[in-house]
């Protein structure tokens, strides 16, 4: 399985941005997909995941929406009302539904939110 994230950029506080993650190599529908992010000087943190249901970090609930298009084998993250605290490298990740740990990671895409 390979993942490629794209769609990051430099935006202002309050703006929106949509990230995409292209999946290849296996049956997309069998994989739990997620987004993580890493701010400068901080550990990588969970943002959202999707399979049968969606799960969000408290810090992004109500602002971010994770979705997937199984036909296009693509994962999305719609980010609204962006805040400077959302700045970081965003990674898409995947694991087969039969396992519990995030085993596959994309290369990351930079999101910078200016105040």
URLINRA-V449628 format. One record per residue. N is the residue number from 1. RES is the residue in one small letter. PSI is psi in whole degrees, -180 to 180 (none if undefined). NEAR is the number of other ideal C-beta (glycine too) atoms within 8 Angstrom. D_FIRST is the distance of its C-alpha to the first C-alpha in Angstrom with 1 decimal. Layout:
<<N RES PSI NEAR D_FIRST> <N RES PSI NEAR D_FIRST>>
//
This chain:
<<1 x 136 9 0.0> <2 x 144 7 3.8> <3 x 141 15 6.8> <4 x 115 9 10.3> <5 x 145 15 13.4> <6 x 168 9 16.8> <7 x -3 9 20.2> <8 x 173 11 21.9> <9 x -173 8 25.4> <10 x 121 4 28.9> <11 x 171 11 30.8> <12 x 157 8 33.9> <13 x 135 9 34.4> <14 x -15 5 34.5> <15 x 174 8 32.2> <16 x 158 9 29.0> <17 x 145 11 25.6> <18 x 124 9 22.5> <19 x 149 16 19.0> <20 x 155 10 16.1> <21 x 116 16 12.3> <22 x 132 9 10.4> <23 x 138 15 7.1> <24 x 153 8 5.6> <25 x -27 5 4.4> <26 x -173 8 5.9> <27 x 109 5 9.0> <28 x -39 9 9.2> <29 x -14 5 12.5> <30 x 1 7 11.6> <31 x 136 14 10.0> <32 x 132 10 12.4> <33 x 148 14 12.0> <34 x 166 14 14.2> <35 x 137 15 15.9> <36 x 165 13 17.6> <37 x 156 13 20.1> <38 x 115 11 22.1> <39 x 157 9 25.7> <40 x 126 5 27.6> <41 x 7 3 28.9> <42 x 164 8 27.2> <43 x 157 4 24.4> <44 x 140 7 21.2> <45 x 153 10 21.8> <46 x 140 7 20.3> <47 x -54 14 20.9> <48 x 157 14 19.7> <49 x 162 11 17.3> <50 x 134 13 17.1> <51 x -100 8 16.7> <52 x -31 2 20.1> <53 x 169 5 21.8> <54 x 148 7 21.5> <55 x 138 6 22.4> <56 x 148 10 23.7> <57 x 147 9 25.2> <58 x -33 5 28.9> <59 x -16 5 29.1> <60 x -4 12 27.3> <61 x 133 8 28.5> <62 x -12 3 30.4> <63 x -36 8 29.1> <64 x 148 12 25.4> <65 x 122 6 23.6> <66 x 141 17 20.0> <67 x 168 8 19.0> <68 x 148 10 16.3> <69 x 102 8 16.6> <70 x -30 7 14.8> <71 x -37 4 16.2> <72 x -5 5 15.0> <73 x 48 9 11.5> <74 x 139 10 12.8> <75 x 145 13 13.8> <76 x 156 12 17.2> <77 x 107 14 19.6> <78 x 121 10 23.2> <79 x 116 13 25.3> <80 x 163 8 29.1> <81 x 49 6 32.1> <82 x 145 15 30.3> <83 x 155 7 32.1> <84 x -30 8 32.3> <85 x -12 7 30.8> <86 x -4 11 27.5> <87 x 137 9 27.1> <88 x -179 11 24.2> <89 x 127 9 20.7> <90 x 128 16 18.3> <91 x 138 14 14.8> <92 x 150 15 12.2> <93 x 162 13 10.3> <94 x 151 14 8.6> <95 x 148 12 9.4> <96 x 147 10 10.0> <97 x -17 8 13.6> <98 x -8 3 15.0> <99 x 170 7 14.5> <100 x -12 3 16.1> <101 x 148 5 14.6> <102 x 107 9 12.1> <103 x -19 7 9.6> <104 x 132 10 7.0> <105 x 143 8 9.1> <106 x -179 11 9.9> <107 x -12 8 12.9> <108 x 149 9 15.5> <109 x 136 11 18.2> <110 x 131 9 21.9> <111 x 124 17 24.2> <112 x 124 9 27.8> <113 x 117 14 30.5> <114 x 149 8 34.1> <115 x none 5 37.1>>
//
